[in-house]
Amino acid sequence: MDELISLDSTFSVESFLSKVNNIFVMLCTSMMTNNLKRVDHFIGDNLYNRLQSELDELNDNNLIHMYDELNVKNSYIDKVEILDDKYIIDVVLTSRYLSYYIDKTTKDYVKGDREYRLEKANYLRFTKKIITKNLGIVQKCPTCGASMDLNNTGICPFCKKVFSQEDYDWILEEMR
């Protein structure tokens, strides 16, 4: 961890874990609302494709997976790797939520537990390129230069391009 901090002067454990927790909650919410575009800019292509396949299967079965009363109980950095071209951080995040499925059309309960919160350890892998571009305080669309709110959608409100953080910041590459 100390080596990462010495190599990346912008890194803060507290800020990083806060970002991780927020991305996790946004990801679960995006799965419930069937809208991965909201988190597309925070996650890698392989994870995006896997999650989209899960959503496609749910849609084929006319189901929504609910993550009711979702919160992050705690999270911590489990492992740090420094490679030639990128940093890798493995995080263990403990989440709590009611996990059940509802019918997409009627919103009726189908299966799962609506009474007892599941506590689950989630293993997340984040990567960041060692040579990154500076986001700056006000994020600008790299395509047209318009101001963007990356926590909102990561889609430029003017040119509609998805802003990938891959060249700028941490990306969620794996989740299990």
ChimeraX commands (.cxc) that place a marker at each C-alpha (Angstrom):
marker #1 position 0.00,0.00,0.00 radius 0.5
marker #1 position 2.80,2.41,0.89 radius 0.5
marker #1 position 4.42,1.82,-2.49 radius 0.5
marker #1 position 1.17,2.68,-4.28 radius 0.5
marker #1 position 0.79,5.87,-2.25 radius 0.5
marker #1 position 4.38,6.87,-3.04 radius 0.5
marker #1 position 3.83,6.21,-6.79 radius 0.5
marker #1 position 0.37,7.81,-7.04 radius 0.5
marker #1 position 0.24,11.02,-5.04 radius 0.5
marker #1 position -3.51,11.33,-5.71 radius 0.5
marker #1 position -4.32,8.02,-3.97 radius 0.5
marker #1 position -6.15,8.06,-0.65 radius 0.5
marker #1 position -7.44,4.87,0.98 radius 0.5
marker #1 position -10.51,6.64,2.38 radius 0.5
marker #1 position -11.42,8.30,-0.92 radius 0.5
marker #1 position -10.81,5.10,-2.85 radius 0.5
marker #1 position -13.04,3.00,-0.56 radius 0.5
marker #1 position -15.75,5.65,-0.64 radius 0.5
marker #1 position -15.64,5.49,-4.46 radius 0.5
marker #1 position -15.75,1.67,-4.34 radius 0.5
marker #1 position -18.79,1.70,-2.05 radius 0.5
marker #1 position -20.61,4.20,-4.27 radius 0.5
marker #1 position -19.86,2.27,-7.45 radius 0.5
marker #1 position -21.11,-0.95,-5.85 radius 0.5
marker #1 position -24.42,0.64,-4.80 radius 0.5
marker #1 position -24.85,2.30,-8.21 radius 0.5
marker #1 position -24.14,-1.03,-9.90 radius 0.5
marker #1 position -26.76,-2.90,-7.86 radius 0.5
marker #1 position -29.26,-0.11,-8.49 radius 0.5
marker #1 position -28.47,-0.23,-12.20 radius 0.5
marker #1 position -29.14,-3.97,-12.23 radius 0.5
marker #1 position -32.52,-3.41,-10.54 radius 0.5
marker #1 position -33.48,-0.69,-13.01 radius 0.5
marker #1 position -32.18,-2.63,-16.02 radius 0.5
marker #1 position -29.87,0.24,-16.97 radius 0.5
marker #1 position -26.18,-0.59,-17.01 radius 0.5
marker #1 position -25.49,2.58,-19.03 radius 0.5
marker #1 position -25.52,4.44,-15.70 radius 0.5
marker #1 position -22.35,2.62,-14.62 radius 0.5
marker #1 position -20.81,1.79,-17.99 radius 0.5
marker #1 position -18.02,4.33,-17.49 radius 0.5
marker #1 position -17.00,2.76,-14.14 radius 0.5
marker #1 position -16.69,-0.87,-15.25 radius 0.5
marker #1 position -14.54,-2.84,-17.67 radius 0.5
marker #1 position -15.89,-4.39,-20.86 radius 0.5
marker #1 position -15.75,-8.03,-19.68 radius 0.5
marker #1 position -17.67,-7.28,-16.49 radius 0.5
marker #1 position -20.15,-5.12,-18.40 radius 0.5
marker #1 position -20.81,-7.96,-20.86 radius 0.5
marker #1 position -21.25,-10.51,-18.05 radius 0.5
marker #1 position -23.70,-8.26,-16.20 radius 0.5
marker #1 position -25.58,-7.48,-19.41 radius 0.5
marker #1 position -25.94,-11.25,-19.99 radius 0.5
marker #1 position -27.39,-11.59,-16.49 radius 0.5
marker #1 position -29.84,-8.77,-17.24 radius 0.5
marker #1 position -30.76,-10.37,-20.58 radius 0.5
marker #1 position -31.54,-13.65,-18.81 radius 0.5
marker #1 position -33.68,-11.83,-16.24 radius 0.5
marker #1 position -35.49,-9.97,-19.04 radius 0.5
marker #1 position -36.08,-13.24,-20.92 radius 0.5
marker #1 position -37.72,-14.58,-17.75 radius 0.5
marker #1 position -39.61,-11.31,-17.16 radius 0.5
marker #1 position -37.90,-10.84,-13.77 radius 0.5
marker #1 position -36.24,-8.05,-11.83 radius 0.5
marker #1 position -33.67,-8.92,-9.16 radius 0.5
marker #1 position -34.35,-6.64,-6.19 radius 0.5
marker #1 position -31.61,-5.49,-3.83 radius 0.5
marker #1 position -33.91,-3.94,-1.24 radius 0.5
marker #1 position -32.51,-2.10,1.80 radius 0.5
marker #1 position -29.05,-2.27,0.22 radius 0.5
marker #1 position -26.09,-0.94,2.15 radius 0.5
marker #1 position -22.36,-1.47,2.43 radius 0.5
marker #1 position -21.51,-2.76,5.89 radius 0.5
marker #1 position -17.77,-2.38,5.38 radius 0.5
marker #1 position -15.03,-2.59,2.80 radius 0.5
marker #1 position -11.29,-2.94,2.93 radius 0.5
marker #1 position -8.34,-3.28,0.60 radius 0.5
marker #1 position -7.25,-6.90,0.54 radius 0.5
marker #1 position -4.36,-6.78,-1.91 radius 0.5
marker #1 position -2.40,-4.28,-4.00 radius 0.5
marker #1 position -0.36,-5.19,-7.08 radius 0.5
marker #1 position 1.80,-2.87,-9.11 radius 0.5
marker #1 position 2.51,-4.05,-12.64 radius 0.5
marker #1 position 4.48,-2.35,-15.39 radius 0.5
marker #1 position 1.43,-0.61,-16.86 radius 0.5
marker #1 position -1.25,-0.60,-14.15 radius 0.5
marker #1 position -2.17,-0.77,-10.49 radius 0.5
marker #1 position -4.51,-3.52,-9.27 radius 0.5
marker #1 position -6.44,-3.33,-6.02 radius 0.5
marker #1 position -8.55,-6.18,-4.69 radius 0.5
marker #1 position -11.29,-5.10,-2.31 radius 0.5
marker #1 position -13.51,-7.13,-0.01 radius 0.5
marker #1 position -16.86,-5.39,0.38 radius 0.5
marker #1 position -19.51,-6.71,2.74 radius 0.5
marker #1 position -23.00,-5.82,1.59 radius 0.5
marker #1 position -26.38,-6.31,3.22 radius 0.5
marker #1 position -29.69,-6.45,1.37 radius 0.5
marker #1 position -32.96,-8.25,0.86 radius 0.5
marker #1 position -32.55,-10.41,-2.24 radius 0.5
marker #1 position -35.67,-11.39,-4.13 radius 0.5
marker #1 position -37.22,-11.38,-7.59 radius 0.5
marker #1 position -40.36,-9.71,-8.84 radius 0.5
marker #1 position -42.32,-10.06,-12.06 radius 0.5
marker #1 position -41.26,-7.28,-14.41 radius 0.5
marker #1 position -44.78,-6.63,-15.67 radius 0.5
marker #1 position -46.95,-7.00,-12.57 radius 0.5
marker #1 position -44.29,-6.19,-9.95 radius 0.5
marker #1 position -45.58,-9.19,-7.96 radius 0.5
marker #1 position -43.19,-11.14,-5.73 radius 0.5
marker #1 position -41.87,-14.32,-7.44 radius 0.5
marker #1 position -39.13,-15.79,-5.22 radius 0.5
marker #1 position -36.37,-14.97,-2.76 radius 0.5
marker #1 position -36.28,-13.60,0.78 radius 0.5
marker #1 position -38.09,-10.34,1.50 radius 0.5
marker #1 position -37.78,-10.60,5.29 radius 0.5
marker #1 position -34.16,-11.36,6.17 radius 0.5
marker #1 position -31.25,-9.37,4.90 radius 0.5
marker #1 position -28.50,-11.31,3.20 radius 0.5
marker #1 position -24.97,-10.43,4.27 radius 0.5
marker #1 position -22.53,-11.15,1.51 radius 0.5
marker #1 position -18.80,-10.75,0.97 radius 0.5
marker #1 position -18.17,-9.36,-2.51 radius 0.5
marker #1 position -14.73,-9.53,-4.08 radius 0.5
marker #1 position -13.98,-6.62,-6.37 radius 0.5
marker #1 position -10.94,-5.96,-8.53 radius 0.5
marker #1 position -10.13,-2.43,-9.62 radius 0.5
marker #1 position -7.42,-1.41,-12.06 radius 0.5
marker #1 position -5.91,1.93,-12.96 radius 0.5
marker #1 position -3.40,2.68,-15.67 radius 0.5
marker #1 position -0.13,3.96,-14.25 radius 0.5
marker #1 position 0.01,6.69,-16.86 radius 0.5
marker #1 position -3.34,8.43,-16.68 radius 0.5
marker #1 position -4.74,11.71,-17.87 radius 0.5
marker #1 position -5.79,14.29,-15.30 radius 0.5
marker #1 position -9.54,14.53,-14.82 radius 0.5
marker #1 position -9.30,17.94,-13.20 radius 0.5
marker #1 position -11.77,19.33,-10.73 radius 0.5
marker #1 position -14.45,19.96,-13.35 radius 0.5
marker #1 position -14.75,16.93,-15.60 radius 0.5
marker #1 position -14.96,17.71,-19.29 radius 0.5
marker #1 position -16.10,15.49,-22.12 radius 0.5
marker #1 position -12.98,14.48,-24.07 radius 0.5
marker #1 position -15.01,14.55,-27.30 radius 0.5
marker #1 position -16.74,17.96,-27.19 radius 0.5
marker #1 position -15.41,19.66,-24.01 radius 0.5
marker #1 position -18.77,20.01,-22.24 radius 0.5
marker #1 position -18.89,19.75,-18.43 radius 0.5
marker #1 position -20.01,16.34,-17.18 radius 0.5
marker #1 position -21.20,14.80,-13.92 radius 0.5
marker #1 position -19.47,11.42,-13.91 radius 0.5
marker #1 position -21.42,10.19,-10.89 radius 0.5
marker #1 position -24.67,10.78,-12.71 radius 0.5
marker #1 position -24.42,8.82,-15.97 radius 0.5
marker #1 position -21.02,9.30,-17.56 radius 0.5
marker #1 position -22.82,10.23,-20.78 radius 0.5
marker #1 position -22.15,13.66,-22.22 radius 0.5
marker #1 position -25.40,15.65,-22.19 radius 0.5
marker #1 position -24.43,17.31,-25.50 radius 0.5
marker #1 position -22.69,14.82,-27.78 radius 0.5
marker #1 position -24.07,11.68,-26.03 radius 0.5
marker #1 position -20.69,9.91,-25.93 radius 0.5
marker #1 position -20.04,7.55,-23.00 radius 0.5
marker #1 position -17.10,8.81,-20.98 radius 0.5
marker #1 position -14.90,5.85,-20.06 radius 0.5
marker #1 position -12.76,6.47,-17.04 radius 0.5
marker #1 position -10.25,3.86,-18.18 radius 0.5
marker #1 position -7.66,6.48,-19.17 radius 0.5
marker #1 position -8.33,8.62,-16.08 radius 0.5
marker #1 position -9.26,6.66,-12.98 radius 0.5
marker #1 position -10.05,3.33,-11.34 radius 0.5
marker #1 position -12.18,0.82,-13.27 radius 0.5
marker #1 position -14.06,-2.13,-11.77 radius 0.5
marker #1 position -12.79,-5.11,-13.76 radius 0.5
marker #1 position -14.08,-8.09,-11.78 radius 0.5
marker #1 position -16.77,-8.78,-9.24 radius 0.5
marker #1 position -17.67,-12.06,-7.61 radius 0.5
marker link #1:1,2 radius 0.2
marker link #1:2,3 radius 0.2
marker link #1:3,4 radius 0.2
marker link #1:4,5 radius 0.2
marker link #1:5,6 radius 0.2
marker link #1:6,7 radius 0.2
marker link #1:7,8 radius 0.2
marker link #1:8,9 radius 0.2
marker link #1:9,10 radius 0.2
marker link #1:10,11 radius 0.2
marker link #1:11,12 radius 0.2
marker link #1:12,13 radius 0.2
marker link #1:13,14 radius 0.2
marker link #1:14,15 radius 0.2
marker link #1:15,16 radius 0.2
marker link #1:16,17 radius 0.2
marker link #1:17,18 radius 0.2
marker link #1:18,19 radius 0.2
marker link #1:19,20 radius 0.2
marker link #1:20,21 radius 0.2
marker link #1:21,22 radius 0.2
marker link #1:22,23 radius 0.2
marker link #1:23,24 radius 0.2
marker link #1:24,25 radius 0.2
marker link #1:25,26 radius 0.2
marker link #1:26,27 radius 0.2
marker link #1:27,28 radius 0.2
marker link #1:28,29 radius 0.2
marker link #1:29,30 radius 0.2
marker link #1:30,31 radius 0.2
marker link #1:31,32 radius 0.2
marker link #1:32,33 radius 0.2
marker link #1:33,34 radius 0.2
marker link #1:34,35 radius 0.2
marker link #1:35,36 radius 0.2
marker link #1:36,37 radius 0.2
marker link #1:37,38 radius 0.2
marker link #1:38,39 radius 0.2
marker link #1:39,40 radius 0.2
marker link #1:40,41 radius 0.2
marker link #1:41,42 radius 0.2
marker link #1:42,43 radius 0.2
marker link #1:43,44 radius 0.2
marker link #1:44,45 radius 0.2
marker link #1:45,46 radius 0.2
marker link #1:46,47 radius 0.2
marker link #1:47,48 radius 0.2
marker link #1:48,49 radius 0.2
marker link #1:49,50 radius 0.2
marker link #1:50,51 radius 0.2
marker link #1:51,52 radius 0.2
marker link #1:52,53 radius 0.2
marker link #1:53,54 radius 0.2
marker link #1:54,55 radius 0.2
marker link #1:55,56 radius 0.2
marker link #1:56,57 radius 0.2
marker link #1:57,58 radius 0.2
marker link #1:58,59 radius 0.2
marker link #1:59,60 radius 0.2
marker link #1:60,61 radius 0.2
marker link #1:61,62 radius 0.2
marker link #1:62,63 radius 0.2
marker link #1:63,64 radius 0.2
marker link #1:64,65 radius 0.2
marker link #1:65,66 radius 0.2
marker link #1:66,67 radius 0.2
marker link #1:67,68 radius 0.2
marker link #1:68,69 radius 0.2
marker link #1:69,70 radius 0.2
marker link #1:70,71 radius 0.2
marker link #1:71,72 radius 0.2
marker link #1:72,73 radius 0.2
marker link #1:73,74 radius 0.2
marker link #1:74,75 radius 0.2
marker link #1:75,76 radius 0.2
marker link #1:76,77 radius 0.2
marker link #1:77,78 radius 0.2
marker link #1:78,79 radius 0.2
marker link #1:79,80 radius 0.2
marker link #1:80,81 radius 0.2
marker link #1:81,82 radius 0.2
marker link #1:82,83 radius 0.2
marker link #1:83,84 radius 0.2
marker link #1:84,85 radius 0.2
marker link #1:85,86 radius 0.2
marker link #1:86,87 radius 0.2
marker link #1:87,88 radius 0.2
marker link #1:88,89 radius 0.2
marker link #1:89,90 radius 0.2
marker link #1:90,91 radius 0.2
marker link #1:91,92 radius 0.2
marker link #1:92,93 radius 0.2
marker link #1:93,94 radius 0.2
marker link #1:94,95 radius 0.2
marker link #1:95,96 radius 0.2
marker link #1:96,97 radius 0.2
marker link #1:97,98 radius 0.2
marker link #1:98,99 radius 0.2
marker link #1:99,100 radius 0.2
marker link #1:100,101 radius 0.2
marker link #1:101,102 radius 0.2
marker link #1:102,103 radius 0.2
marker link #1:103,104 radius 0.2
marker link #1:104,105 radius 0.2
marker link #1:105,106 radius 0.2
marker link #1:106,107 radius 0.2
marker link #1:107,108 radius 0.2
marker link #1:108,109 radius 0.2
marker link #1:109,110 radius 0.2
marker link #1:110,111 radius 0.2
marker link #1:111,112 radius 0.2
marker link #1:112,113 radius 0.2
marker link #1:113,114 radius 0.2
marker link #1:114,115 radius 0.2
marker link #1:115,116 radius 0.2
marker link #1:116,117 radius 0.2
marker link #1:117,118 radius 0.2
marker link #1:118,119 radius 0.2
marker link #1:119,120 radius 0.2
marker link #1:120,121 radius 0.2
marker link #1:121,122 radius 0.2
marker link #1:122,123 radius 0.2
marker link #1:123,124 radius 0.2
marker link #1:124,125 radius 0.2
marker link #1:125,126 radius 0.2
marker link #1:126,127 radius 0.2
marker link #1:127,128 radius 0.2
marker link #1:128,129 radius 0.2
marker link #1:129,130 radius 0.2
marker link #1:130,131 radius 0.2
marker link #1:131,132 radius 0.2
marker link #1:132,133 radius 0.2
marker link #1:133,134 radius 0.2
marker link #1:134,135 radius 0.2
marker link #1:135,136 radius 0.2
marker link #1:136,137 radius 0.2
marker link #1:137,138 radius 0.2
marker link #1:138,139 radius 0.2
marker link #1:139,140 radius 0.2
marker link #1:140,141 radius 0.2
marker link #1:141,142 radius 0.2
marker link #1:142,143 radius 0.2
marker link #1:143,144 radius 0.2
marker link #1:144,145 radius 0.2
marker link #1:145,146 radius 0.2
marker link #1:146,147 radius 0.2
marker link #1:147,148 radius 0.2
marker link #1:148,149 radius 0.2
marker link #1:149,150 radius 0.2
marker link #1:150,151 radius 0.2
marker link #1:151,152 radius 0.2
marker link #1:152,153 radius 0.2
marker link #1:153,154 radius 0.2
marker link #1:154,155 radius 0.2
marker link #1:155,156 radius 0.2
marker link #1:156,157 radius 0.2
marker link #1:157,158 radius 0.2
marker link #1:158,159 radius 0.2
marker link #1:159,160 radius 0.2
marker link #1:160,161 radius 0.2
marker link #1:161,162 radius 0.2
marker link #1:162,163 radius 0.2
marker link #1:163,164 radius 0.2
marker link #1:164,165 radius 0.2
marker link #1:165,166 radius 0.2
marker link #1:166,167 radius 0.2
marker link #1:167,168 radius 0.2
marker link #1:168,169 radius 0.2
marker link #1:169,170 radius 0.2
marker link #1:170,171 radius 0.2
marker link #1:171,172 radius 0.2
marker link #1:172,173 radius 0.2
marker link #1:173,174 radius 0.2
marker link #1:174,175 radius 0.2
marker link #1:175,176 radius 0.2
view
